[in-house]
Amino acid sequence: MYICLCQGVTDRDIKASIEAGAKSLREVQANTPVGLNCGGCRDSAKAFIDETLEQRAQTLGYAA
């Protein structure tokens, strides 16, 4: 699923960034251009990142 249409960033791209250690929108933006063009996806991207981090924390058995 595309999260950022302007830059062609998908949910898989964001998840890969999180798996590589990113823990915030800013850190994901260091690896992907999500939200760096028009900014229309920033809120959705942040919500997706937060949700993914929470799910990952639950899977690994600790609080995000």
ZASEGU-514392 format. One record per atom (N, C-alpha, C, O): residue in one letter; residue number from 1; x, y, z; atom name. Coordinates in steps of 0.001 Angstrom, whole numbers, plus 524288, in hexadecimal, padded with zeros to 5 digits. Layout:
<recs>
REC   code   pos      c1      c2      c3   site
REC      a   NUM       X       Y       Z     CA
...
</recs>
This chain:
<recs>
REC   code   pos      c1      c2      c3   site
REC      m     1   80350   7FB6D   80000      N
REC      m     1   80000   80000   80000     CA
REC      m     1   80384   804DB   80000      C
REC      m     1   8075B   80527   802E1      O
REC      y     2   8021C   80897   7FCBC      N
REC      y     2   80512   80D77   7FCA2     CA
REC      y     2   80380   810F5   80135      C
REC      y     2   7FEDF   811D3   8022E      O
REC      i     3   8075C   812EC   803F3      N
REC      i     3   8068B   816AA   80827     CA
REC      i     3   80776   81C27   80608      C
REC      i     3   80497   81FC9   80753      O
REC      c     4   80B6F   81CBD   802CD      N
REC      c     4   80CD2   821C9   8006F     CA
REC      c     4   80CCB   82134   7FA85      C
REC      c     4   81054   81EDA   7F843      O
REC      l     5   808C7   8235D   7F807      N
REC      l     5   8085F   822F5   7F258     CA
REC      l     5   80C6F   8264C   7EF90      C
REC      l     5   80E8C   824B1   7EB8E      O
REC      c     6   80D88   82ADC   7F19D      N
REC      c     6   81140   82E6E   7EF18     CA
REC      c     6   816A5   82BEF   7EE74      C
REC      c     6   8193B   82C9A   7EA75      O
REC      q     7   81846   8290F   7F278      N
REC      q     7   81D81   826CC   7F27A     CA
REC      q     7   81D7A   820DD   7F18D      C
REC      q     7   8219E   81E6F   7F147      O
REC      g     8   818E3   81E96   7F115      N
REC      g     8   81875   81901   7F00B     CA
REC      g     8   81A35   81596   7F497      C
REC      g     8   81C61   81161   7F3C4      O
REC      v     9   81943   81763   7F96E      N
REC      v     9   81ACF   8146E   7FE14     CA
REC      v     9   81650   810F2   7FFCD      C
REC      v     9   811E4   812BB   8006A      O
REC      t    10   8177E   80C01   80090      N
REC      t    10   8137F   8083A   8021C     CA
REC      t    10   813EA   806D9   807E3      C
REC      t    10   817AB   8083F   80A8B      O
REC      d    11   80FEF   80410   809BD      N
REC      d    11   81019   80226   80F1C     CA
REC      d    11   814BA   7FE7F   80FDE      C
REC      d    11   81704   7FE66   81418      O
REC      r    12   81621   7FB8C   80BF4      N
REC      r    12   81AAA   7F808   80C55     CA
REC      r    12   81FB8   7FB1D   80CFE      C
REC      r    12   8232E   7F989   80FEF      O
REC      d    13   82021   7FF84   80A41      N
REC      d    13   824C6   802D5   80AD1     CA
REC      d    13   82545   804D1   8106B      C
REC      d    13   82984   804D9   812AD      O
REC      i    14   820DF   80677   8129A      N
REC      i    14   820E4   80889   817F0     CA
REC      i    14   82211   8042D   81BD6      C
REC      i    14   82517   804F6   81F7D      O
REC      k    15   81FBA   7FFA4   81B19      N
REC      k    15   820CF   7FB3C   81E96     CA
REC      k    15   8268A   7F9AB   81E50      C
REC      k    15   828DB   7F858   82250      O
REC      a    16   828D9   7F9CB   819B3      N
REC      a    16   82E69   7F881   81924     CA
REC      a    16   831BD   7FC72   81C1C      C
REC      a    16   8359E   7FAFE   81E8C      O
REC      s    17   83046   8015C   81BEC      N
REC      s    17   83316   80565   81ECA     CA
REC      s    17   832B3   8047A   824AA      C
REC      s    17   83688   80523   8277E      O
REC      i    18   82E23   802FA   82678      N
REC      i    18   82D5B   801D1   82C08     CA
REC      i    18   83084   7FD04   82D92      C
REC      i    18   832F5   7FCF4   831B6      O
REC      e    19   8307F   7F909   82A4F      N
REC      e    19   8339A   7F457   82B66     CA
REC      e    19   8396D   7F5A8   82BA9      C
REC      e    19   83C69   7F312   82E67      O
REC      a    20   83AFD   7F9B0   828CC      N
REC      a    20   84073   7FB5A   828CE     CA
REC      a    20   841B5   7FEDB   82D7F      C
REC      a    20   84631   8006E   82E39      O
REC      g    21   83DB2   80014   830B4      N
REC      g    21   83EAB   802F7   83581     CA
REC      g    21   83BFE   80835   83616      C
REC      g    21   83C6D   80AA5   83A35      O
REC      a    22   83938   80A09   83217      N
REC      a    22   83685   80F14   8327A     CA
REC      a    22   8322B   80EC5   83688      C
REC      a    22   82F6A   80AD8   836E4      O
REC      k    23   83193   812F9   83999      N
REC      k    23   82DA3   8130E   83DC0     CA
REC      k    23   82A42   817F0   83DA7      C
REC      k    23   82771   81900   84168      O
REC      s    24   82A7F   81AEB   83968      N
REC      s    24   82765   81FAC   838F8     CA
REC      s    24   826D8   82118   83337      C
REC      s    24   82991   81EFA   82FDD      O
REC      l    25   82346   824B5   83221      N
REC      l    25   822A6   82695   82CC6     CA
REC      l    25   827C2   828D1   82AC4      C
REC      l    25   82955   827B7   8265C      O
REC      r    26   82A4A   82BE2   82DE6      N
REC      r    26   82F43   82E3F   82C3E     CA
REC      r    26   83351   82A1F   82ADF      C
REC      r    26   83621   82AA2   82701      O
REC      e    27   83399   82608   82E0E      N
REC      e    27   8375D   821DB   82CF8     CA
REC      e    27   835E0   81EC8   82816      C
REC      e    27   8394C   81D2A   8251F      O
REC      v    28   830CF   81DF5   82736      N
REC      v    28   82F16   81B60   8226A     CA
REC      v    28   83066   81ED7   81DBB      C
REC      v    28   831F3   81CE4   8199F      O
REC      q    29   82FC7   823F7   81E5B      N
REC      q    29   83106   82791   81A1E     CA
REC      q    29   836D7   8279F   818D8      C
REC      q    29   83854   82931   8148D      O
REC      a    30   83A1D   825F7   81C6E      N
REC      a    30   83FB5   82591   81B51     CA
REC      a    30   840C9   82119   81780      C
REC      a    30   844CD   82107   814DB      O
REC      n    31   83D20   81D59   81741      N
REC      n    31   83DB9   818CC   813D8     CA
REC      n    31   83A34   818ED   80F0E      C
REC      n    31   83B60   81677   80B18      O
REC      t    32   835E6   81BC8   80F6A      N
REC      t    32   83225   81C26   80B1E     CA
REC      t    32   83073   821DD   80A9F      C
REC      t    32   830DE   824D7   80E60      O
REC      p    33   82E8C   82367   8060A      N
REC      p    33   82CC8   828CA   8055F     CA
REC      p    33   8270F   829A8   806E5      C
REC      p    33   824A2   82D5C   80505      O
REC      v    34   824E2   8265A   80A3A      N
REC      v    34   81F5D   826D2   80BA9     CA
REC      v    34   81E3B   82C2F   80E17      C
REC      v    34   820DC   82DD6   811C2      O
REC      g    35   81A53   82ED1   80C00      N
REC      g    35   818A1   833D3   80E25     CA
REC      g    35   81C2C   83867   80CFE      C
REC      g    35   81B89   83C91   80F50      O
REC      l    36   81FDF   837C0   8097B      N
REC      l    36   82399   83BF4   80879     CA
REC      l    36   82253   83F33   803A6      C
REC      l    36   82541   842C7   80253      O
REC      n    37   81E06   83E06   80101      N
REC      n    37   81C98   84124   7FC6B     CA
REC      n    37   81825   844D0   7FDE1      C
REC      n    37   81921   84933   7FF96      O
REC      c    38   81357   84324   7FD40      N
REC      c    38   80EEB   8469D   7FE6F     CA
REC      c    38   80D7A   84684   8043C      C
REC      c    38   80B26   84A39   80639      O
REC      g    39   80EDC   8424B   806EE      N
REC      g    39   80DAE   841D7   80C83     CA
REC      g    39   80841   83FDA   80DB4      C
REC      g    39   806E0   83F47   81246      O
REC      g    40   80528   83ECA   809C4      N
REC      g    40   7FFD2   83D08   80A9C     CA
REC      g    40   7FF5C   837C5   80D52      C
REC      g    40   7FB48   83689   80F8B      O
REC      c    41   80375   834B4   80D2A      N
REC      c    41   80349   82F79   80F86     CA
REC      c    41   805CD   82F4C   814E8      C
REC      c    41   805CF   82B2E   81765      O
REC      r    42   807EA   83395   816BF      N
REC      r    42   80ADE   8338B   81BB1     CA
REC      r    42   807BC   83147   8203E      C
REC      r    42   809B5   82DF8   8231F      O
REC      d    43   802EE   83303   820E5      N
REC      d    43   7FFBD   83111   82541     CA
REC      d    43   7FEA8   82B3C   824AB      C
REC      d    43   7FEFB   8284C   82876      O
REC      s    44   7FD62   82996   81FF0      N
REC      s    44   7FC61   82407   81EFD     CA
REC      s    44   80159   820D5   81FC7      C
REC      s    44   8012E   81C96   82207      O
REC      a    45   805B1   822D6   81DF7      N
REC      a    45   80AAC   8201A   81E99     CA
REC      a    45   80C05   81F96   8245C      C
REC      a    45   80D9A   81B67   82620      O
REC      k    46   80B65   823D1   8274C      N
REC      k    46   80C97   823A9   82CE7     CA
REC      k    46   80919   81FBF   82FAC      C
REC      k    46   80AF4   81CC2   832F3      O
REC      a    47   8040F   81FB8   82E67      N
REC      a    47   8006D   81C01   830CC     CA
REC      a    47   801FA   8166A   82F6E      C
REC      a    47   801CE   812F9   832C9      O
REC      f    48   80379   8157C   82A95      N
REC      f    48   80518   8103D   828F6     CA
REC      f    48   80A14   80E9C   82BCA      C
REC      f    48   80A8E   80A22   82D7D      O
REC      i    49   80DC0   81231   82C4B      N
REC      i    49   812A4   81117   82F10     CA
REC      i    49   8117F   80FCA   834C5      C
REC      i    49   81379   80BE9   836D1      O
REC      d    50   80E57   812FB   83752      N
REC      d    50   80D05   81208   83CCF     CA
REC      d    50   80A55   80CC3   83D80      C
REC      d    50   80B8F   809DB   84120      O
REC      e    51   806AF   80B8A   83A0A      N
REC      e    51   803DC   80697   83A4B     CA
REC      e    51   80798   801FB   83977      C
REC      e    51   8074A   7FE0C   83C37      O
REC      t    52   80B0D   80281   835B4      N
REC      t    52   80ECE   7FE5A   8348D     CA
REC      t    52   8128C   7FD8B   83914      C
REC      t    52   813CB   7F91A   83A6D      O
REC      l    53   8145C   801CF   83B74      N
REC      l    53   817D5   80161   83FF9     CA
REC      l    53   8150E   7FEC2   84490      C
REC      l    53   8175F   7FB8F   8474F      O
REC      e    54   8101D   8001D   84563      N
REC      e    54   80D1C   7FDBA   8499D     CA
REC      e    54   80C63   7F7E2   848AC      C
REC      e    54   80D13   7F4BF   84C40      O
REC      q    55   80B02   7F66A   843E6      N
REC      q    55   80A57   7F0E3   8429F     CA
REC      q    55   80F7B   7EDEE   84346      C
REC      q    55   80F94   7E98C   8453F      O
REC      r    56   813A2   7F056   841A2      N
REC      r    56   818D2   7EDE1   84225     CA
REC      r    56   81A39   7ED2B   847E2      C
REC      r    56   81C47   7E918   84965      O
REC      a    57   81921   7F10E   84B06      N
REC      a    57   81A48   7F0BA   85095     CA
REC      a    57   81725   7EC57   85326      C
REC      a    57   81937   7E96B   8565C      O
REC      q    58   81237   7EBE3   851C0      N
REC      q    58   80EF4   7E7B6   853EC     CA
REC      q    58   810EA   7E263   85244      C
REC      q    58   810F8   7DEBA   85563      O
REC      t    59   81287   7E1ED   84D60      N
REC      t    59   8148F   7DCFF   84B69     CA
REC      t    59   8198F   7DB7A   84E40      C
REC      t    59   81A67   7D6E6   84F72      O
REC      l    60   81CDB   7DF52   84F52      N
REC      l    60   821D2   7DE4A   851EF     CA
REC      l    60   8215C   7DE2F   857E0      C
REC      l    60   82510   7DCD0   85A9D      O
REC      g    61   81CC0   7DFA8   859D5      N
REC      g    61   81BBF   7DF41   85F64     CA
REC      g    61   81DBB   7E3C3   862B0      C
REC      g    61   81F3C   7E2F9   86730      O
REC      y    62   81DC4   7E886   86082      N
REC      y    62   81F3C   7ED12   86399     CA
REC      y    62   81C15   7F1C2   861E1      C
REC      y    62   819AE   7F1BB   85DB7      O
REC      a    63   81C1A   7F5CB   8651B      N
REC      a    63   81930   7FA9C   863E8     CA
REC      a    63   81C47   7FDEC   8602B      C
REC      a    63   82111   7FE33   86081      O
REC      a    64   81982   8007B   85C8B      N
REC      a    64   81C11   803DD   858B5     CA
REC      a    64   81DE3   808DB   85B34      C
REC      a    64   82022   80C31   85891      O
</recs>
